[in-house]
Amino acid sequence: MGLNRSVPFPLANGWTLLLACLAVYLPLFWQIPLIRAEAMYALIPREMLASGSWLTPTLNGVPYLDKPQLIYWLNLLAYKIFGVSDRVARLPLLGVTLGEVSVTYLIGRRLLGREAAWLGGFVLLTSIGFFTLHLQLLTDHLITLTLITSLYFLLRWQEEPAFKWAGPFFLALGLGFLSKGFIGLVFPLLIGVLYAWQLRQRSLLALFWSPGGLILLILLLVPWLVASELANPGFIKFQIVNEQILRFLGQRQPPDINSFSLPGFWLFLGIWLMPYTLLLPEALWRFWRATDAAAHRQGRLLIIWAAVVLVFFTLSSSRIEYYSLPALPPLALIIGWRIKGYLDTPTDRSLLWAVLAIALLGLTTLFLLPYLEQVCAGNRREFEGMFCLIAPIARPVTILIPALALAGFFAGLARRPRLAVVCYGVLALFLVLFTFRTWLALSPLMSDKVPAELIRQSAAPRDVVVMEQIEEFEYGASLAFYSGRRILMVKRRGLPQFPYPVPAGRDYLITPEQLRELWQGPARVFVLVDDATPLESFLTGARLVLAMPSKRLLANRP
């Protein structure tokens, strides 16, 4: 089967795909509070706005140099225009989401044809992983967008070698570096080199030596690096050596990252692509065969793209479940191409067997969820207890998913492929809704908005707010953002730990002994504790201000 470029559906275009993306995300986008893992990207730009410094990010009042600043600058600009709030913090994320889907479609249209590109874009925006992760502020969205954009301009330059395409290519590289460091350069360049080798077109390598493009990259990055180093001595060494090279080797200091196991990383890739995962193996095999012909060899870019991202993080000693995000767009396009092939060949039954398998998986949802909780809680303890919260939502899934899947299966047997694909799409949209309701149910575990707002309303200016043990100090950002005040954190067994010296007056990490002194002192103290953390003896019997799933807010006096 070749790379079919027919366009039987006039509505399969970029505008309808953008409307579909907005229809999925806009009603849901701002209903989830900022969770612990993302709130730092809202708190840091708020502190930068208050201080007037664009070069020194601070987190809870202490310089935070772990990430390049692009994501902070985007949110800082949003704050300056629309004011500071959690909703405004997510405005740039909405733009990035639309950008990722749009440029994925543009790449797919050039390589696969309009309809396959549309189907691939729909697969992307309705896959569980893309949807779930795009409810959160993460630098990985920016690195995904800059990677997609650089590869789009690589294809345009391949068609017409000119600076009008080389310039944007290098601009995307620079913005990628400002998003997440070296991988912003490494991914596009390595993919481009392997693509040129696969096509046996050495002339493609000339793009990487474009004088104008290199000058543009230097003008973008060197002033930023110099200014950041002058504002924060040691920034370059810390950012390049500790946060990138040593992180890849698993020797970053402090060692506060709970790296996902290799099987867990690949398991989550399958989860992120649901409900399309079962289509992927056969789609990859057919796509590899279809792109073996010289006329369709360009399509190999998608396989190279996904392979570079996944192999890189497979080899890395520091991996998190969502690091596979930049590999989702090419895999979604390949799956979209495979669905298009099914529509063109109604006698093809492979999609039907995948749909039937989804029906069986739907029946086992409640059985599988406790095992998923074990995997998640092994990395972050706030996932403990999630099954009890999800189970009531999951019960309808065990009925509706099999029903929709079987409807698609029988439609395919009746040789009505479009109806079968529509059933598949409705099933995916239903899973998106289930995922959203699950995330909403888990938000009390993942976010500290409720206790923080109670503190904001009832705490006096001199009251002290303390967060009990967390492994990474970044996870205190949700409490700090919503409470509107600087907080203290208890350090146990060496964690959390700053990776650089912090003056005593700005250090917000305290020992259990210091917590005891504060608790027994004259000031009113609020302490947020997780149920997974054993209480100190002096906290036993403390006044309970708030009880929530998995956490409690205590106070030493009314």
TORKOL-472740 format. One line per 8 residues: number of its first residue (from 1); for each residue x, y, z of C-alpha. Coordinates in steps of 0.1 Angstrom, whole numbers. Layout:
! residues N
NUM) X Y Z | ...
! end
This chain:
! residues 558
1) 0 0 0 | 15 34 -10 | 11 68 6 | -24 76 -6 | -28 113 -13 | -65 113 -23 | -89 137 -6 | -124 122 -5
9) -136 143 24 | -137 181 17 | -139 188 55 | -106 171 61 | -86 204 64 | -66 223 89 | -94 246 99 | -118 218 109
17) -90 201 128 | -84 234 148 | -121 237 155 | -121 201 167 | -91 208 190 | -109 239 204 | -141 220 209 | -122 193 229
25) -100 216 250 | -119 249 256 | -147 236 277 | -123 217 300 | -91 236 299 | -94 258 330 | -115 235 353 | -84 217 367
33) -64 235 394 | -27 238 391 | -12 206 404 | 20 202 424 | 41 192 393 | 31 222 372 | 24 251 396 | 60 262 396
41) 56 274 360 | 29 297 373 | 46 308 405 | 80 316 390 | 68 341 364 | 46 357 391 | 77 362 413 | 96 374 382
49) 69 400 375 | 69 412 411 | 107 415 411 | 110 430 376 | 138 405 368 | 135 386 335 | 168 368 339 | 166 354 375
57) 137 330 380 | 129 326 416 | 108 298 432 | 94 307 467 | 119 335 468 | 150 315 460 | 167 315 425 | 156 286 404
65) 180 279 375 | 170 244 366 | 152 254 334 | 157 279 306 | 134 308 308 | 112 307 277 | 82 292 295 | 85 317 323
73) 87 346 298 | 55 334 280 | 35 333 312 | 51 366 325 | 38 383 293 | 4 368 298 | 4 381 334 | 13 416 323
81) -15 417 297 | -43 398 315 | -33 398 352 | -21 370 375 | -43 339 379 | -42 302 373 | -64 306 342 | -40 332 327
89) -11 309 334 | -27 283 311 | -33 308 282 | 1 302 265 | -4 265 269 | -36 267 249 | -17 284 221 | 11 258 222
97) -15 230 221 | -31 245 189 | 3 250 175 | 14 213 180 | -18 200 164 | -16 225 135 | 21 219 126 | 16 181 129
105) -12 184 104 | 11 205 80 | 38 179 82 | 14 151 76 | -2 169 46 | 32 172 29 | 42 135 36 | 9 116 36
113) -18 136 20 | -46 158 34 | -70 132 48 | -43 110 64 | -29 142 80 | -63 152 93 | -69 117 108 | -34 118 123
121) -41 152 139 | -74 139 153 | -56 108 167 | -31 131 184 | -56 155 200 | -78 126 212 | -51 103 225 | -52 100 263
129) -16 111 268 | -17 142 246 | -50 153 262 | -39 146 298 | -5 162 295 | -20 193 278 | -40 200 309 | -7 207 326
137) 20 234 322 | 51 216 311 | 83 226 293 | 79 194 272 | 51 211 253 | 74 238 241 | 101 213 231 | 75 193 212
145) 63 224 194 | 98 236 185 | 108 201 173 | 77 198 151 | 82 233 137 | 119 227 129 | 111 195 110 | 84 213 91
153) 109 240 79 | 134 212 72 | 108 198 47 | 102 232 32 | 139 238 28 | 142 204 11 | 117 215 -15 | 132 250 -18
161) 167 256 -4 | 164 293 7 | 170 314 38 | 133 320 41 | 131 284 53 | 166 280 69 | 160 311 91 | 128 298 107
169) 145 264 111 | 173 279 131 | 149 301 150 | 130 269 160 | 163 254 172 | 171 284 193 | 136 285 209 | 140 248 215
177) 172 254 234 | 154 282 254 | 127 257 262 | 146 227 275 | 183 230 267 | 204 208 244 | 176 184 233 | 161 215 215
185) 192 213 193 | 200 176 194 | 167 162 184 | 161 182 152 | 197 179 141 | 200 142 147 | 167 135 130 | 177 156 101
193) 211 138 97 | 194 104 98 | 167 116 74 | 194 127 49 | 212 94 53 | 179 75 47 | 172 95 16 | 209 93 5
201) 207 131 0 | 239 147 13 | 227 180 0 | 202 181 29 | 231 186 53 | 238 220 38 | 209 233 58 | 228 228 90
209) 256 249 78 | 235 278 66 | 256 310 74 | 226 331 80 | 209 305 101 | 239 300 123 | 243 337 128 | 206 339 138
217) 211 311 163 | 242 327 178 | 224 361 180 | 195 344 198 | 215 323 223 | 248 339 231 | 233 372 245 | 209 352 266
225) 237 329 280 | 260 358 287 | 233 379 304 | 221 350 325 | 256 342 335 | 263 378 346 | 230 379 365 | 236 345 381
233) 273 335 382 | 276 298 375 | 244 296 355 | 260 281 323 | 279 254 342 | 249 245 363 | 225 245 333 | 247 226 309
241) 267 203 331 | 243 194 360 | 209 198 344 | 216 182 311 | 248 161 309 | 247 147 345 | 209 144 344 | 212 122 313
249) 238 101 330 | 218 98 362 | 243 118 383 | 225 150 387 | 228 167 421 | 208 166 442 | 195 131 433 | 158 141 439
257) 143 128 406 | 124 95 408 | 133 81 374 | 107 59 358 | 118 23 351 | 124 14 314 | 93 -10 313 | 72 18 330
265) 84 43 305 | 74 21 275 | 42 11 293 | 31 47 295 | 39 52 258 | 12 26 252 | -11 43 277 | -5 77 262
273) -16 65 227 | -48 49 239 | -73 41 224 | -51 38 193 | -22 18 207 | -33 -16 193 | -32 -1 158 | 4 10 161
281) 25 -23 156 | 8 -32 124 | 7 4 113 | 45 7 118 | 51 -25 98 | 29 -14 69 | 43 21 69 | 79 9 68
289) 70 -13 38 | 51 15 21 | 80 39 25 | 106 15 11 | 99 28 -24 | 120 58 -34 | 89 78 -43 | 76 76 -7
297) 109 75 12 | 103 109 27 | 77 93 50 | 106 76 68 | 110 110 86 | 82 100 109 | 98 67 119 | 132 84 124
305) 116 112 145 | 98 88 169 | 128 65 171 | 153 93 180 | 131 106 209 | 123 71 223 | 158 58 220 | 173 89 236
313) 151 86 267 | 155 48 268 | 193 53 271 | 189 82 296 | 192 74 333 | 166 101 341 | 133 95 325 | 98 105 335
321) 65 91 321 | 57 121 299 | 92 124 283 | 78 104 253 | 55 133 245 | 76 146 215 | 73 111 199 | 35 112 199
329) 29 134 168 | 48 112 143 | 32 80 158 | -2 97 156 | 4 105 119 | 14 69 111 | -18 57 128 | -38 83 109
337) -22 70 77 | -32 34 86 | -68 44 93 | -69 62 59 | -57 29 43 | -85 10 60 | -110 35 46 | -96 29 11
345) -97 -9 15 | -130 -20 31 | -120 -57 30 | -91 -50 53 | -100 -64 87 | -70 -55 108 | -86 -24 123 | -116 -45 133
353) -95 -68 154 | -79 -39 172 | -114 -25 179 | -124 -59 193 | -94 -60 215 | -103 -25 229 | -138 -39 238 | -121 -66 258
361) -98 -41 275 | -127 -19 284 | -142 -48 303 | -110 -52 324 | -107 -15 333 | -116 -18 370 | -92 -48 373 | -63 -30 357
369) -66 3 376 | -51 -9 409 | -19 -20 390 | -18 14 373 | -20 30 408 | 10 10 419 | 31 21 389 | 22 58 394
377) 25 58 432 | 60 42 429 | 71 74 412 | 49 100 431 | 32 92 463 | 3 117 458 | -11 90 435 | -17 67 465
385) -54 61 469 | -64 71 434 | -82 39 426 | -109 46 452 | -115 80 436 | -115 67 400 | -136 35 405 | -170 52 405
393) -161 70 372 | -146 39 357 | -176 17 361 | -195 32 331 | -164 27 310 | -167 -10 314 | -200 -7 296 | -197 22 271
401) -163 14 257 | -171 -22 248 | -205 -11 234 | -189 16 211 | -160 -8 201 | -185 -36 192 | -206 -11 172 | -175 -2 152
409) -166 -39 148 | -200 -49 134 | -200 -18 112 | -167 -30 98 | -180 -65 92 | -209 -50 73 | -183 -32 51 | -192 2 63
417) -157 14 71 | -166 51 76 | -192 42 102 | -166 19 119 | -141 48 120 | -167 72 133 | -175 47 161 | -137 46 169
425) -136 84 170 | -166 86 193 | -150 60 215 | -118 82 217 | -138 113 226 | -156 94 253 | -122 83 267 | -111 119 266
433) -142 128 287 | -134 99 311 | -98 110 314 | -109 146 322 | -133 134 349 | -106 112 363 | -82 141 364 | -108 163 380
441) -114 136 407 | -77 132 413 | -70 170 416 | -75 170 454 | -46 146 455 | -25 164 430 | -32 201 439 | -30 221 471
449) -55 247 460 | -82 240 486 | -60 242 517 | -40 271 502 | -72 292 497 | -83 284 532 | -50 297 545 | -53 328 523
457) -86 336 538 | -79 328 575 | -41 333 581 | -27 365 595 | 4 381 580 | 27 368 607 | 13 332 606 | 37 305 594
465) 28 280 567 | 47 247 566 | 46 218 541 | 57 185 555 | 82 163 537 | 82 163 499 | 111 149 478 | 113 179 454
473) 109 214 466 | 92 223 433 | 61 204 446 | 54 231 471 | 46 256 444 | 9 248 443 | 5 257 480 | 26 288 476
481) 8 300 445 | -27 297 458 | -20 308 494 | -2 339 480 | 26 336 505 | 61 322 510 | 61 288 527 | 85 266 546
489) 92 229 539 | 104 202 562 | 136 184 550 | 140 147 559 | 166 122 549 | 184 149 529 | 155 159 508 | 144 183 495
497) 179 198 487 | 189 229 469 | 215 222 441 | 233 254 448 | 241 276 479 | 212 296 493 | 217 324 518 | 204 316 553
505) 178 345 551 | 162 330 520 | 165 293 529 | 129 279 534 | 140 243 541 | 137 235 579 | 145 205 600 | 120 185 621
513) 135 201 651 | 129 236 637 | 93 226 630 | 89 216 666 | 103 250 678 | 79 268 655 | 50 246 666 | 56 253 702
521) 64 290 697 | 42 321 699 | 32 322 662 | 2 304 647 | 15 276 624 | -3 258 597 | 12 225 586 | 0 206 555
529) 7 168 559 | 2 139 536 | -14 108 550 | 16 88 536 | 39 107 560 | 39 95 597 | 31 124 621 | 56 137 645
537) 46 130 681 | 41 167 689 | 16 170 660 | -6 141 673 | -38 155 685 | -33 189 667 | -62 210 657 | -76 197 624
545) -84 226 601 | -91 206 570 | -93 170 560 | -91 159 524 | -83 127 505 | -47 119 513 | -38 151 531 | -47 172 562
553) -41 208 573 | -32 212 609 | -28 242 632 | -12 247 666 | -39 271 678 | -72 286 667
! end
